[in-house]
Amino acid sequence: MRMETGLAHFWAQGDWLTHAVAILLALLSVASWYVIAVKAYGVWQAKRCHARALASFWGAPSLPAAIEAIGCEDRSGILASLAIAGANAAELHRLHADRGIGAGVSVSEFVTRALRSQIVEAQASIESGLTFLASVGSTAPFIGLFGTVWGIYHALVGLSGATQVVLDKVAGPVGEALIMTAAGLFVAIPAVLAYNACARGNRLTLARLDGFAHDLHAYLTTGLRGRPGDKLVDLGAVRVSRSG
């Protein structure tokens, strides 16, 4: 008589370890798809609103109006937070430049520190979740392979008492055990593809953030926005404009 095969039969004849591996892969798949959806929405949102937010900022008649405009347009909050940090740093230096531990520090250096710190926080925010996707992409195939090996071992142990082993009795359990390998790949491949896509989108966002920090620094320290052709001095994550 032909042996039953399929996912239901594989689950019914599997032991607790097989079930644990299958549940773990299912949880990793759900969690990774949630992270993928959140990160994809963030990248799409940044691509959609950042150009409009920058145009609103530089088109405003004053700094308070510019901060209000960029706060309304920047749904991600990344550019708005940088603008607020820079404006607050410039104002704090103006009010307290002659006292405290920051006494003697130029406004350029003071604003640079504030912008650099905000860029680091923004980078940590937009890259959150990528480590999880990378971990899932690298470990899920091996988790599935472990489930396959254990399933095959479990199937062979079940056939060990048979006086005659035919192909139908071996092929069914072994084929069902290989489902675990396929499940591991099903979890890993979307995670790897999403990681690469999100990493590329984040690089574009960070490049735009760095350019905005450069222009914002020039505006807050000199009252002028950086112009094409200016010489640049790299101070880590923030570039300082210096006219040639």
MOVENHU-V849263 format. One record per residue. N is the residue number from 1. BURIAL is # if it has 24 or more other ideal C-beta (glycine too) atoms within 12 Angstrom, else .. D_LAST is the distance of its C-alpha to the last C-alpha in whole Angstrom. Layout:
n->N burial->BURIAL d_last->D_LAST
n->N burial->BURIAL d_last->D_LAST
//
This chain:
n->1 burial->. d_last->88
n->2 burial->. d_last->84
n->3 burial->. d_last->82
n->4 burial->. d_last->80
n->5 burial-># d_last->76
n->6 burial->. d_last->73
n->7 burial->. d_last->71
n->8 burial->. d_last->73
n->9 burial->. d_last->76
n->10 burial-># d_last->73
n->11 burial-># d_last->72
n->12 burial->. d_last->76
n->13 burial-># d_last->76
n->14 burial-># d_last->73
n->15 burial->. d_last->73
n->16 burial->. d_last->71
n->17 burial->. d_last->69
n->18 burial-># d_last->68
n->19 burial->. d_last->68
n->20 burial->. d_last->65
n->21 burial-># d_last->63
n->22 burial-># d_last->64
n->23 burial->. d_last->63
n->24 burial-># d_last->60
n->25 burial-># d_last->58
n->26 burial-># d_last->59
n->27 burial->. d_last->57
n->28 burial-># d_last->54
n->29 burial-># d_last->54
n->30 burial->. d_last->54
n->31 burial->. d_last->52
n->32 burial-># d_last->49
n->33 burial-># d_last->50
n->34 burial->. d_last->49
n->35 burial-># d_last->46
n->36 burial-># d_last->45
n->37 burial->. d_last->46
n->38 burial->. d_last->44
n->39 burial-># d_last->41
n->40 burial-># d_last->41
n->41 burial->. d_last->41
n->42 burial-># d_last->38
n->43 burial-># d_last->36
n->44 burial->. d_last->37
n->45 burial-># d_last->37
n->46 burial-># d_last->33
n->47 burial->. d_last->33
n->48 burial->. d_last->35
n->49 burial-># d_last->33
n->50 burial-># d_last->29
n->51 burial->. d_last->28
n->52 burial->. d_last->30
n->53 burial-># d_last->29
n->54 burial-># d_last->25
n->55 burial->. d_last->26
n->56 burial-># d_last->28
n->57 burial-># d_last->26
n->58 burial-># d_last->23
n->59 burial->. d_last->26
n->60 burial->. d_last->28
n->61 burial->. d_last->28
n->62 burial->. d_last->27
n->63 burial->. d_last->26
n->64 burial->. d_last->30
n->65 burial->. d_last->31
n->66 burial-># d_last->28
n->67 burial-># d_last->29
n->68 burial->. d_last->33
n->69 burial-># d_last->32
n->70 burial-># d_last->30
n->71 burial-># d_last->33
n->72 burial->. d_last->35
n->73 burial-># d_last->34
n->74 burial-># d_last->33
n->75 burial->. d_last->36
n->76 burial-># d_last->35
n->77 burial-># d_last->34
n->78 burial-># d_last->31
n->79 burial-># d_last->28
n->80 burial-># d_last->30
n->81 burial-># d_last->30
n->82 burial-># d_last->26
n->83 burial-># d_last->26
n->84 burial-># d_last->29
n->85 burial-># d_last->28
n->86 burial-># d_last->24
n->87 burial-># d_last->26
n->88 burial-># d_last->28
n->89 burial-># d_last->26
n->90 burial-># d_last->24
n->91 burial->. d_last->27
n->92 burial->. d_last->29
n->93 burial-># d_last->26
n->94 burial->. d_last->27
n->95 burial->. d_last->30
n->96 burial->. d_last->31
n->97 burial->. d_last->28
n->98 burial->. d_last->30
n->99 burial->. d_last->33
n->100 burial->. d_last->34
n->101 burial->. d_last->32
n->102 burial->. d_last->29
n->103 burial->. d_last->29
n->104 burial->. d_last->26
n->105 burial->. d_last->24
n->106 burial->. d_last->20
n->107 burial-># d_last->20
n->108 burial-># d_last->17
n->109 burial-># d_last->19
n->110 burial-># d_last->23
n->111 burial-># d_last->21
n->112 burial-># d_last->20
n->113 burial-># d_last->23
n->114 burial-># d_last->25
n->115 burial-># d_last->23
n->116 burial-># d_last->24
n->117 burial-># d_last->27
n->118 burial-># d_last->28
n->119 burial-># d_last->26
n->120 burial-># d_last->29
n->121 burial->. d_last->32
n->122 burial-># d_last->31
n->123 burial-># d_last->31
n->124 burial->. d_last->34
n->125 burial-># d_last->35
n->126 burial-># d_last->35
n->127 burial-># d_last->36
n->128 burial->. d_last->39
n->129 burial-># d_last->42
n->130 burial-># d_last->40
n->131 burial->. d_last->42
n->132 burial-># d_last->45
n->133 burial-># d_last->45
n->134 burial->. d_last->44
n->135 burial->. d_last->47
n->136 burial-># d_last->49
n->137 burial-># d_last->48
n->138 burial->. d_last->49
n->139 burial-># d_last->52
n->140 burial-># d_last->54
n->141 burial-># d_last->55
n->142 burial-># d_last->57
n->143 burial-># d_last->58
n->144 burial-># d_last->60
n->145 burial-># d_last->61
n->146 burial-># d_last->63
n->147 burial-># d_last->65
n->148 burial-># d_last->66
n->149 burial->. d_last->67
n->150 burial-># d_last->69
n->151 burial-># d_last->70
n->152 burial-># d_last->72
n->153 burial->. d_last->73
n->154 burial-># d_last->75
n->155 burial-># d_last->76
n->156 burial->. d_last->78
n->157 burial->. d_last->79
n->158 burial->. d_last->81
n->159 burial-># d_last->82
n->160 burial->. d_last->83
n->161 burial->. d_last->87
n->162 burial->. d_last->88
n->163 burial->. d_last->90
n->164 burial->. d_last->89
n->165 burial->. d_last->85
n->166 burial->. d_last->84
n->167 burial->. d_last->81
n->168 burial->. d_last->81
n->169 burial-># d_last->81
n->170 burial->. d_last->78
n->171 burial->. d_last->76
n->172 burial-># d_last->76
n->173 burial-># d_last->75
n->174 burial-># d_last->72
n->175 burial-># d_last->71
n->176 burial-># d_last->71
n->177 burial-># d_last->69
n->178 burial-># d_last->66
n->179 burial-># d_last->65
n->180 burial-># d_last->63
n->181 burial-># d_last->61
n->182 burial-># d_last->60
n->183 burial-># d_last->60
n->184 burial-># d_last->57
n->185 burial-># d_last->55
n->186 burial-># d_last->55
n->187 burial-># d_last->54
n->188 burial-># d_last->51
n->189 burial-># d_last->50
n->190 burial-># d_last->49
n->191 burial-># d_last->47
n->192 burial-># d_last->45
n->193 burial->. d_last->44
n->194 burial-># d_last->43
n->195 burial-># d_last->41
n->196 burial->. d_last->39
n->197 burial->. d_last->38
n->198 burial-># d_last->37
n->199 burial-># d_last->35
n->200 burial->. d_last->33
n->201 burial-># d_last->33
n->202 burial-># d_last->32
n->203 burial->. d_last->29
n->204 burial->. d_last->28
n->205 burial-># d_last->28
n->206 burial-># d_last->26
n->207 burial->. d_last->23
n->208 burial-># d_last->23
n->209 burial-># d_last->24
n->210 burial-># d_last->21
n->211 burial-># d_last->19
n->212 burial-># d_last->20
n->213 burial-># d_last->20
n->214 burial-># d_last->16
n->215 burial-># d_last->16
n->216 burial-># d_last->19
n->217 burial-># d_last->17
n->218 burial-># d_last->14
n->219 burial-># d_last->17
n->220 burial-># d_last->19
n->221 burial-># d_last->17
n->222 burial->. d_last->15
n->223 burial->. d_last->17
n->224 burial->. d_last->14
n->225 burial-># d_last->14
n->226 burial-># d_last->12
n->227 burial->. d_last->11
n->228 burial->. d_last->11
n->229 burial->. d_last->8
n->230 burial->. d_last->6
n->231 burial->. d_last->6
n->232 burial->. d_last->9
n->233 burial->. d_last->11
n->234 burial->. d_last->15
n->235 burial->. d_last->17
n->236 burial->. d_last->20
n->237 burial-># d_last->21
n->238 burial-># d_last->18
n->239 burial-># d_last->15
n->240 burial-># d_last->12
n->241 burial-># d_last->9
n->242 burial->. d_last->6
n->243 burial->. d_last->4
n->244 burial->. d_last->0
//
